[in-house]
Amino acid sequence: MFEELPKDPAARSRPSPDRVAMFGARSLLPFVVAGILLLTWLPAEDAGKVTGIVNAAAKLLTHAGVPVTIGYPVLEFLANVALFIPLGLCLAGGWPSLHSGWIVAAGMLFSTLIEIVQLGIPSRYATLSDVVANTVGTAVGAFAVILMRRRAALPR
């Protein structure tokens, strides 16, 4: 009924590094999604305790002559990109046969869902720029995995 394992430990096959990476990415995905939802659906004053670094960085940029009105939106966009990079990494790493276009579309749909829910949270603001930044972050994560795979496949 069950296949018996070989007695010799050297004869037992170990999972390939690709399968280990795939398992790791799939295992991390629920935590990545939960973290994103926590940061995006908390009331603004609670989320600000976690994400206040953007405001602090924008204030630091004023010393370099960058007005807060320019620095803050740019840093917020980049923070949204960074927030979704792990999603792209997990999706591309966990499902290597999935086309990158579907991964980017999944990131866009997830971001759109987040923004729709934020319409009902009084202290939150739904913006199209967040959807764009989050989609870019998903794409960056997915393409990073693709590049790592290509690099690993090159002869050394």
RODO-2510 file (C-alpha; in nm, 4 decimals, decimal comma):
residues 156
     n   res          X          Y          Z
     1     m     0,0000     0,0000     0,0000
     2     f     0,2712     0,2506     0,0977
     3     e     0,6056     0,2739    -0,0715
     4     e     0,8825     0,1897     0,1701
     5     l     1,1690     0,4337     0,2067
     6     p     1,5156     0,3081     0,1191
     7     k     1,7226     0,1973     0,4206
     8     d     2,0266     0,3922     0,3014
     9     p     1,9830     0,7638     0,3897
    10     a     2,1925     0,8658     0,0884
    11     a     1,9445     0,6908    -0,1396
    12     r     1,6558     0,9017    -0,0141
    13     s     1,5959     1,1965    -0,2356
    14     r     1,5768     1,5416    -0,0925
    15     p     1,3304     1,7936    -0,2291
    16     s     1,4809     2,0129    -0,4962
    17     p     1,5669     2,3728    -0,4059
    18     d     1,2870     2,4814    -0,6423
    19     r     1,0286     2,2790    -0,4489
    20     v     1,1577     2,4147    -0,1172
    21     a     1,1360     2,7727    -0,2487
    22     m     0,7871     2,7070    -0,3837
    23     f     0,6733     2,5665    -0,0484
    24     g     0,8301     2,8608     0,1368
    25     a     0,6622     3,1179    -0,0871
    26     r     0,3243     2,9484    -0,0536
    27     s     0,3664     2,9256     0,3234
    28     l     0,4504     3,2943     0,3545
    29     l     0,1644     3,4164     0,1341
    30     p    -0,1072     3,4168     0,4062
    31     f     0,1187     3,6225     0,6340
    32     v     0,1957     3,8688     0,3538
    33     v    -0,1754     3,9099     0,2756
    34     a    -0,2606     3,9496     0,6461
    35     g     0,0106     4,2137     0,6883
    36     i    -0,1102     4,4097     0,3881
    37     l    -0,4703     4,3972     0,5081
    38     l    -0,3682     4,5027     0,8569
    39     l    -0,1779     4,8052     0,7301
    40     t    -0,4447     4,9082     0,4815
    41     w    -0,7631     4,8448     0,6780
    42     l    -0,6636     4,9738     1,0207
    43     p    -0,8090     5,3132     1,1051
    44     a    -0,5659     5,5831     0,9882
    45     e    -0,4582     5,6840     1,3396
    46     d    -0,3632     5,3237     1,4254
    47     a    -0,1929     5,2598     1,0920
    48     g    -0,0048     5,5884     1,1318
    49     k     0,1783     5,4418     1,4308
    50     v     0,3190     5,1774     1,1988
    51     t     0,3591     5,3814     0,8827
    52     g     0,4616     5,7132     1,0409
    53     i     0,8054     5,6621     0,8890
    54     v     0,6811     5,8131     0,5616
    55     n     0,5882     6,1370     0,7350
    56     a     0,9176     6,1421     0,9273
    57     a     1,1167     6,0811     0,6086
    58     a     0,9271     6,3571     0,4263
    59     k     1,0134     6,5976     0,7075
    60     l     1,3792     6,4937     0,6836
    61     l     1,3758     6,5680     0,3122
    62     t     1,2821     6,9287     0,3884
    63     h     1,6397     6,9725     0,5138
    64     a     1,7552     6,8835     0,1621
    65     g     1,5195     7,1445     0,0157
    66     v     1,2403     6,9055    -0,0842
    67     p     0,9046     7,0482     0,0239
    68     v     0,6785     6,8124     0,2205
    69     t     0,4098     6,8630    -0,0439
    70     i     0,6391     6,6888    -0,2937
    71     g     0,8344     6,4521    -0,0683
    72     y     0,5387     6,2977     0,1119
    73     p     0,3400     6,1868    -0,1973
    74     v     0,6534     6,0429    -0,3599
    75     l     0,7524     5,8544    -0,0447
    76     e     0,3962     5,7322     0,0087
    77     f     0,3879     5,6001    -0,3491
    78     l     0,7214     5,4220    -0,2964
    79     a     0,5990     5,2791     0,0358
    80     n     0,2942     5,1368    -0,1427
    81     v     0,5207     4,9838    -0,4060
    82     a     0,7355     4,8288    -0,1311
    83     l     0,4278     4,6993     0,0529
    84     f     0,3221     4,4853    -0,2451
    85     i     0,6642     4,3531    -0,3538
    86     p     0,6348     4,0549    -0,1145
    87     l     0,2991     3,9666    -0,2716
    88     g     0,4607     3,9450    -0,6153
    89     l     0,7515     3,7451    -0,4717
    90     c     0,5196     3,4947    -0,3027
    91     l     0,2876     3,4524    -0,6006
    92     a     0,5681     3,4115    -0,8554
    93     g     0,7761     3,1959    -0,6234
    94     g     0,4853     2,9823    -0,5087
    95     w     0,3326     2,9228    -0,8512
    96     p     0,6205     2,9237    -1,1005
    97     s     0,4046     2,8148    -1,3942
    98     l     0,1645     3,1063    -1,3469
    99     h     0,2147     3,3729    -1,6137
   100     s     0,3481     3,7009    -1,4745
   101     g     0,0539     3,8868    -1,6299
   102     w    -0,1862     3,6923    -1,4071
   103     i     0,0271     3,7697    -1,1027
   104     v     0,0217     4,1424    -1,1779
   105     a    -0,3543     4,1239    -1,2423
   106     a    -0,4033     3,9499    -0,9061
   107     g    -0,2090     4,2291    -0,7344
   108     m    -0,4198     4,4915    -0,9092
   109     l    -0,7463     4,3188    -0,8153
   110     f    -0,6334     4,2741    -0,4540
   111     s    -0,5372     4,6416    -0,4370
   112     t    -0,8700     4,7455    -0,5917
   113     l    -1,0547     4,5391    -0,3292
   114     i    -0,8550     4,7106    -0,0554
   115     e    -0,9402     5,0551    -0,1932
   116     i    -1,3113     4,9678    -0,2235
   117     v    -1,3190     4,8580     0,1418
   118     q    -1,1340     5,1784     0,2395
   119     l    -1,4291     5,3751     0,0996
   120     g    -1,6230     5,2494     0,4024
   121     i    -1,3524     5,3321     0,6592
   122     p    -1,4095     5,6932     0,7698
   123     s    -1,0446     5,7767     0,8388
   124     r    -0,9118     5,6202     0,5143
   125     y    -0,8926     5,7534     0,1610
   126     a    -0,9220     5,5330    -0,1449
   127     t    -0,6982     5,6526    -0,4272
   128     l    -0,6172     5,5385    -0,7777
   129     s    -0,2487     5,6156    -0,7159
   130     d    -0,2462     5,3476    -0,4436
   131     v    -0,3814     5,0907    -0,6914
   132     v    -0,1121     5,1909    -0,9415
   133     a     0,1667     5,1773    -0,6811
   134     n     0,0486     4,8445    -0,5407
   135     t     0,0259     4,6958    -0,8892
   136     v     0,3787     4,8176    -0,9651
   137     g     0,4986     4,6584    -0,6397
   138     t     0,3414     4,3250    -0,7318
   139     a     0,5082     4,3425    -1,0740
   140     v     0,8478     4,4260    -0,9213
   141     g     0,8230     4,1255    -0,6897
   142     a     0,7160     3,8912    -0,9695
   143     f     0,9882     4,0075    -1,2067
   144     a     1,2498     3,9763    -0,9321
   145     v     1,1618     3,6067    -0,9045
   146     i     1,1761     3,5680    -1,2826
   147     l     1,5205     3,7308    -1,2919
   148     m     1,6450     3,5104    -1,0060
   149     r     1,5231     3,2001    -1,1903
   150     r     1,6934     3,3066    -1,5124
   151     r     2,0151     3,3811    -1,3278
   152     a     2,0031     3,0418    -1,1553
   153     a     1,9545     2,8701    -1,4918
   154     l     2,2664     3,0275    -1,6447
   155     p     2,5714     2,8017    -1,6708
   156     r     2,8482     2,8982    -1,4329
***
